[in-house]
Amino acid sequence: MIGMQSDTHLPPRQAPARMAALATLPIFLGLQGRKAVVAGGSDAAAWKAELLAACGAEVHVFAPDAGLSETFRSLIHSSPSDPDTGRYIHHARNWNPACLSNAAVAIADCETDEEAEAFSIAARTASVPVNVIDKPPFCQFQFGSIVNRSPVVVAISTDGAAPILAQAIRRRIETLLPPAVKQWAALAQALRERVNERLTPGPNRRLFWERFADRALGGRDTPDAAATRDLLRDTAIIAAKPPVGRVTLVGAGPGDAEYLTLKAMRALQSADIILFDDLVSDEVLELARREAKRMLVGKRGGRESCRQEDINQMMVSLAKAGKHVVRLKSGDPMVFGRAGEEIAVLKENGIPVEVVPGITAASAMAARYGISLTHRDHAQAVRFVTGHARNGHLPENLDWRGLADPRTTTVFYMGGRTAPDIRSRLLANGMASGTPVVIVSAVTRANERHWSGTLDRLHHGMAEIGYDEPVLIGIGTAFTAARLAEQGPQLDAAV
């Protein structure tokens, strides 16, 4: 199609991401019923032994009776609460190389580097993966911070650089991952064979598991018998009718990937094709499903652009081919994003469409300044206004008298090149020349820049900010709360 760019023609910054360098390889080792060796009787060794037993290992503990801590002693003599939990076998003596025979993994807590080196060499000689607690030079692997929703297990590692950071990340994940995901994952294990029998590999099976994941992550409820019946009924429905593709209009926010919503993340992770705007940041694209094909369909003033008609046709064609198409737009797709035109075309063609809102740039601008756009002492209304029409000039039908109302906060999008006309129209309709104005370029991005001043100097501010990046122009007394009016015109690089 005219103007379309496939991922093989994207500029380097937007090419599909390849796997970056890894400090360590994350693997998940099955230990059910296998021998694990723990040398030492400290509390630290006890924690590692408990972890191994939780994986179902037969944990052989080598430590004299006098060397066992009370914690370890209680652990060894406790009865397992879960039939899948492994057991402990205590050998009341120090380790020797023979004890490593047939072991799947070996852990030691050594006081000296000499003992640590001896244990590490013995384990490597026996071809047993080895970890010496708190002595990285003698380790072949490390333990990470763990989020346990078994059979869902999440491990976080910083390669020993910042254990506290790993723990903080674990806490963040704990809050995001519903506790019921444990039961949903167990149900997935129970259903997998039946699903595989009913659905052929490929789009049908993937569609089922995507719907399953949406249910598992979409709420706090644990699955019951009714959920199982519904899921199995879905397999019959999917098998009887080829899956119809769908389109999700996703708001990518103003640039910073941390402004993405959880629902936007899930859409990016389930996409087959991502049609993204030129203003979508690399950080957001990095979060997309790695296998998804990415296509740049950006439209920016003064640059080569894709026609909206081509974008519409591409979404329809891809969706009719059974693909999940994510139309990724900067900001919020329903604010100056032509979403209305795209939704209408998709509905006309019978394509299911969903909208995932994003944080619009004006909200991000207000957050950066720490102000309320509708501060009750300054404004009773807020307006988001496009700064240019299709011909590149200001829209002809704007209510300039209403926009000049001092009780209204107005934010102009895409108004960089029309800023002098915006200033003239507002002044001509009675807005005070000293009304506070801010200009923000590339909001939330690394190259963000600010200008603040008054309406009569708006054109000067725009000349200083420049036209290389998209800008927002905020006008109204609400910006007084940020003390911008008193500071006078200025140009700052974002901190």
C-alpha positions in Angstrom: 0.0 0.0 0.0 1.1 3.5 -0.7 3.1 5.1 2.1 3.3 1.9 4.2 6.6 0.9 5.7 7.2 -2.7 6.8 9.4 -3.5 9.8 12.3 -4.3 7.4 12.3 -0.6 6.3 12.0 1.1 9.7 14.7 3.4 10.9 17.1 1.8 13.4 15.4 3.3 16.4 12.1 1.6 15.6 13.3 -1.7 14.2 11.9 -4.8 16.0 14.0 -5.3 19.1 16.4 -8.2 19.3 17.4 -9.9 22.5 19.8 -7.5 24.4 22.8 -8.8 26.3 21.9 -10.9 29.5 24.0 -10.8 32.6 22.8 -14.4 33.4 20.5 -16.9 31.7 17.2 -17.3 33.6 16.2 -21.0 33.8 13.7 -22.9 35.8 15.1 -26.2 37.1 12.8 -29.1 37.9 13.8 -30.8 41.1 10.8 -33.0 41.9 12.2 -36.3 43.5 15.8 -35.4 42.7 18.8 -35.2 45.0 20.0 -31.8 46.3 23.0 -31.3 48.5 23.2 -28.5 51.2 26.5 -28.2 53.1 26.3 -26.2 56.3 23.8 -25.8 59.1 23.3 -22.0 59.2 20.1 -20.1 59.0 21.1 -19.0 55.4 21.6 -22.6 54.5 18.2 -23.5 56.0 16.5 -21.0 53.8 18.1 -22.5 50.7 17.2 -26.0 51.9 13.6 -25.0 52.4 13.5 -23.5 48.9 14.8 -26.8 47.4 12.3 -28.9 49.4 9.5 -26.6 48.2 10.5 -27.7 44.7 10.0 -31.3 45.7 13.8 -32.2 46.0 15.2 -34.8 48.4 17.5 -32.5 50.3 20.6 -34.0 51.8 22.0 -31.8 54.6 25.6 -32.3 55.5 26.4 -30.6 58.9 27.4 -31.9 62.4 24.7 -31.8 65.0 26.5 -29.0 66.8 26.6 -27.0 63.6 22.8 -27.0 63.0 21.0 -23.7 63.9 17.8 -24.0 65.8 16.0 -22.9 62.6 17.5 -25.6 60.6 17.0 -28.2 63.3 13.2 -27.4 63.4 13.0 -27.4 59.7 14.6 -30.9 59.4 12.3 -32.4 62.0 9.1 -30.7 60.7 6.5 -32.7 58.7 5.8 -31.5 55.2 2.5 -29.8 54.9 2.2 -30.5 51.2 2.5 -33.9 49.6 4.5 -32.4 46.7 7.1 -31.0 49.1 10.4 -32.8 49.3 12.0 -34.2 52.3 15.2 -33.7 54.4 17.9 -36.2 55.1 20.4 -35.1 57.7 23.9 -36.5 57.6 25.6 -35.5 60.9 29.0 -34.8 59.4 30.8 -32.4 57.1 30.5 -32.8 53.3 33.0 -34.6 51.1 33.2 -35.0 47.3 31.5 -38.4 47.4 28.3 -36.8 48.8 27.8 -34.9 45.5 27.3 -38.1 43.4 24.1 -38.0 41.4 23.1 -34.6 42.8 21.0 -32.2 40.7 22.2 -29.1 42.5 24.7 -28.3 45.3 24.5 -25.4 47.9 27.1 -24.6 50.6 27.5 -22.0 53.3 31.3 -21.7 53.7 33.1 -19.5 56.2 36.4 -19.2 54.2 37.2 -18.7 50.6 39.4 -21.8 50.8 36.5 -24.0 51.8 34.2 -22.3 49.2 36.7 -22.9 46.5 37.1 -26.6 47.5 33.3 -27.1 47.4 32.9 -25.3 44.1 35.7 -27.4 42.4 34.2 -30.6 43.8 30.8 -29.8 42.5 32.1 -28.7 39.1 34.1 -31.9 38.9 30.9 -33.9 39.5 29.1 -31.8 36.9 26.7 -30.5 39.5 25.5 -26.8 39.4 26.9 -25.1 42.4 26.1 -22.0 44.6 28.1 -20.9 47.6 26.0 -18.5 49.7 27.2 -14.9 49.5 30.4 -15.8 47.6 29.7 -15.0 43.9 33.1 -16.0 42.5 32.4 -19.6 43.5 28.9 -19.7 42.1 27.6 -21.0 38.8 24.1 -19.7 39.4 22.4 -17.3 41.8 19.0 -17.3 43.6 16.7 -14.4 42.7 13.8 -12.8 44.5 10.7 -15.0 44.0 7.0 -14.3 43.4 5.3 -17.6 44.2 2.0 -18.3 42.6 3.0 -21.8 41.7 2.7 -23.1 39.1 3.3 -19.5 38.1 6.8 -18.6 39.5 8.4 -15.3 38.8 12.1 -14.8 39.6 14.0 -11.5 39.6 17.8 -11.1 39.5 20.1 -8.2 39.4 23.1 -10.4 39.0 24.0 -9.7 42.6 24.4 -5.9 42.0 21.4 -4.7 44.0 19.5 -7.3 46.0 17.3 -4.7 47.6 16.2 -3.5 44.2 15.3 -7.0 43.3 13.2 -7.2 46.4 11.5 -3.9 45.6 10.7 -5.2 42.1 9.3 -8.4 43.6 7.0 -6.3 45.9 5.8 -4.3 42.8 5.0 -7.5 40.9 3.2 -9.0 44.0 0.8 -6.1 43.9 0.1 -6.4 40.2 -0.3 -10.1 40.0 -3.8 -11.3 41.2 -3.5 -13.9 44.0 -6.0 -16.1 42.1 -3.6 -16.5 39.2 -2.3 -19.5 41.1 -5.6 -21.3 40.8 -6.0 -20.2 37.1 -2.6 -21.6 36.3 -3.5 -24.9 37.9 -6.7 -24.9 35.9 -4.6 -24.3 32.7 -2.6 -27.4 33.6 -5.7 -29.4 34.1 -7.3 -28.3 30.8 -4.3 -28.3 28.5 -4.6 -31.8 27.2 -8.4 -31.4 26.5 -7.8 -28.1 24.8 -5.1 -29.6 22.6 -7.4 -32.4 21.6 -10.2 -29.9 20.6 -8.2 -27.1 18.9 -5.5 -27.4 16.3 -2.2 -25.6 16.8 -2.1 -22.0 15.5 -4.6 -19.2 15.6 -7.5 -21.2 17.1 -5.5 -22.5 20.1 -3.8 -19.2 20.6 -7.1 -17.4 20.6 -8.4 -19.7 23.4 -5.4 -19.1 25.6 -5.5 -15.4 25.0 -9.1 -15.3 26.3 -8.1 -17.6 29.1 -5.3 -15.2 30.1 -7.7 -12.2 30.0 -10.0 -13.9 32.4 -7.2 -15.0 34.7 -5.6 -11.5 34.9 -8.8 -9.5 34.6 -10.1 -9.9 38.1 -9.6 -11.3 41.6 -12.1 -14.3 41.4 -10.8 -17.8 41.6 -12.0 -20.2 38.8 -15.0 -22.5 39.7 -16.8 -25.3 38.0 -18.8 -22.8 35.9 -15.6 -21.2 34.6 -14.3 -24.6 33.5 -17.6 -25.3 31.7 -17.5 -21.9 30.0 -13.9 -22.4 28.9 -14.6 -25.8 27.4 -17.6 -24.4 25.6 -15.3 -21.8 24.1 -13.2 -24.5 22.6 -16.2 -25.8 20.7 -17.2 -22.4 19.5 -13.7 -21.6 18.3 -13.3 -25.0 16.6 -16.7 -24.6 14.8 -16.0 -21.2 13.4 -12.6 -19.8 12.2 -11.5 -16.9 14.4 -12.3 -13.4 13.2 -9.6 -10.9 13.6 -10.0 -7.9 15.7 -8.6 -4.4 16.2 -7.6 -2.7 19.4 -7.1 1.0 19.4 -4.5 1.6 22.2 -3.4 4.8 23.8 0.4 4.8 24.2 0.4 7.9 26.4 2.6 10.9 25.9 5.9 9.0 25.6 7.1 7.7 28.9 6.3 3.9 29.0 5.4 4.1 32.7 2.2 6.0 31.7 0.9 2.9 29.9 -2.1 1.2 31.5 -2.2 -2.5 32.4 -4.8 -3.1 29.7 -2.6 -1.4 27.1 0.2 -3.7 28.1 -2.0 -6.8 27.7 -3.0 -5.6 24.3 0.6 -5.1 23.2 1.5 -8.6 24.5 -1.3 -10.3 22.5 -0.9 -8.4 19.2 -0.1 -10.1 15.9 0.4 -6.8 14.1 1.2 -3.4 15.6 0.4 -0.3 13.4 2.1 2.5 15.3 2.3 6.3 15.0 5.5 8.2 14.5 5.2 9.7 18.0 5.1 6.4 19.8 8.3 6.0 21.8 10.8 3.2 21.6 10.3 2.5 25.3 6.6 1.7 24.6 7.4 -0.5 21.6 9.9 -2.5 23.7 7.0 -3.7 25.8 5.2 -5.3 22.8 5.1 -9.0 22.1 8.4 -9.8 20.5 6.9 -11.9 17.7 4.5 -9.2 16.7 5.1 -7.6 13.3 5.5 -3.8 13.6 4.5 -1.3 10.9 5.1 2.4 11.1 2.1 4.3 9.8 2.9 7.7 11.3 1.5 11.0 10.2 3.4 14.2 11.1 3.1 17.7 9.7 5.7 18.5 7.1 6.9 14.9 6.7 6.0 12.0 4.4 2.9 10.4 5.8 0.6 7.5 5.3 -2.9 8.3 4.0 -5.6 7.6 6.5 -7.5 5.6 3.8 -4.5 3.3 3.5 -4.3 2.8 7.3 -8.1 2.0 7.4 -7.8 -0.5 4.6 -4.8 -2.2 6.2 -6.6 -2.7 9.5 -9.6 -4.2 7.7 -7.4 -6.5 5.6 -5.3 -7.8 8.4 -8.3 -8.3 10.7 -10.2 -10.2 8.0 -7.1 -12.5 7.8 -7.7 -13.4 11.4 -5.0 -11.2 13.0 -5.2 -9.2 16.2 -4.2 -5.7 15.1 -3.2 -3.1 17.6 -3.5 0.4 16.4 -1.0 2.1 18.7 -1.5 5.9 19.0 0.4 8.4 21.1 -1.6 9.9 23.9 -5.3 8.9 24.0 -6.7 7.4 20.8 -10.0 9.3 21.3 -8.3 12.8 21.5 -7.3 14.1 18.1 -6.4 10.6 17.0 -8.9 10.0 14.1 -10.3 7.1 16.1 -13.8 8.0 15.1 -13.0 7.5 11.4 -11.2 4.2 12.1 -14.0 2.8 14.3 -16.6 3.7 11.7 -14.7 1.9 8.9 -14.1 -1.2 11.1 -17.7 -1.5 12.1 -18.8 -1.1 8.5 -16.7 -4.1 7.7 -17.9 -6.2 10.7 -14.5 -6.1 12.5 -14.7 -6.2 16.3 -13.0 -3.2 17.7 -12.0 -2.2 21.3 -10.6 1.0 22.6 -8.0 1.2 25.4 -7.7 4.8 26.6 -4.3 6.4 27.2 -3.1 9.4 29.1 -3.5 12.4 26.9 -0.6 14.8 26.6 -2.4 17.7 28.4 -2.8 15.5 31.5 0.8 14.7 31.4 1.7 18.4 31.0 -0.4 19.2 34.1 1.3 16.5 36.1 4.8 17.7 35.1 3.9 21.2 36.4 2.0 19.9 39.4 -1.1 22.0 38.7 -4.8 21.3 38.3 -6.2 22.4 34.9 -9.5 23.0 36.7 -8.2 24.6 39.9 -11.4 26.0 41.4 -9.7 29.4 42.1 -8.8 29.8 38.4 -11.0 27.8 36.0 -14.4 26.2 35.9 -13.8 24.5 32.5 -11.0 23.0 30.4 -10.8 22.7 26.7 -8.6 20.7 24.4 -8.3 22.3 21.0 -6.7 21.3 17.8 -4.1 23.8 16.7 -4.5 23.1 13.0 -7.0 21.8 10.5 -6.4 19.7 7.4 -5.1 22.7 5.5 -2.5 23.4 8.2 -4.2 26.5 9.4 -6.4 27.1 12.4 -9.9 25.6 12.2 -12.4 28.1 10.9 -15.2 27.3 13.3 -13.5 27.7 16.7 -15.4 29.7 19.3 -12.7 32.3 20.0 -14.9 34.3 22.4 -15.4 31.2 24.5 -11.8 30.3 24.4 -10.9 33.8 25.6 -13.0 33.3 28.7 -10.7 33.9 31.7 -12.5 31.1 33.7 -11.4 28.5 31.1 -8.1 26.6 30.8 -7.3 25.9 27.2 -4.7 23.5 25.8 -3.8 23.6 22.1 -2.5 20.5 20.6 -0.4 20.6 17.4 -0.4 24.4 17.6 3.3 25.2 17.1 3.1 26.7 13.6 -0.2 28.5 14.3 0.9 30.0 17.6 1.1 33.6 16.3 -2.5 33.3 15.0 -3.7 31.8 18.3 -2.2 34.8 20.1 -3.8 37.3 17.8 -7.3 35.7 17.9 -7.3 35.4 21.7 -6.2 39.0 22.1 -8.7 40.2 19.6 -11.5 38.5 21.5 -10.7 40.1 24.8 -8.2 37.8 26.6 -5.8 39.8 28.8 -2.3 40.1 27.3 -0.8 39.1 30.7 -2.6 35.7 30.8 -0.2 33.0 31.8 1.0 30.7 29.0 3.2 27.6 29.0 4.6 25.7 26.1 5.9 22.1 26.5 7.8 20.3 23.8 8.1 16.5 23.8 6.3 16.1 27.1 7.6 13.2 29.3 10.4 12.4 27.0 14.2 12.7 27.6 14.3 15.8 25.4 11.3 17.6 27.0 11.6 21.4 27.1 9.5 24.1 28.8 8.8 27.8 28.1 6.6 30.0 30.3 5.5 33.5 29.9 2.4 35.6 29.0 0.0 35.6 26.0 1.5 38.7 24.4 4.8 36.8 24.1 3.5 33.5 22.9 5.0 33.9 19.5 8.4 34.6 20.9 8.2 31.5 23.2 7.3 29.3 20.2 10.3 30.7 18.2 12.6 29.7 21.1 11.1 26.2 21.6 11.2 25.4 17.9 9.2 23.1 15.7 11.1 19.9 15.7 9.0 18.2 18.3 5.3 18.2 19.0 4.2 20.9 21.4 1.4 21.7 23.7 0.3 25.3 24.4 -1.4 25.8 27.8 -3.3 29.1 28.3 -5.1 30.3 31.4 -4.8 31.5 34.9 -4.7 27.9 36.2 -1.0 28.0 35.3 -0.5 30.8 37.8 -0.4 28.0 40.5 2.9 26.9 39.1 4.3 30.4 39.5 5.0 30.6 35.8 3.6 34.1 35.4 6.0 35.6 37.9 9.0 33.9 36.3 8.7 35.7 33.0 9.6 34.2 29.7 12.2 31.5 29.9 13.6 28.4 28.2 14.6 25.4 30.2 15.8 22.0 29.4 13.8 19.4 31.4 15.4 18.1 34.5 
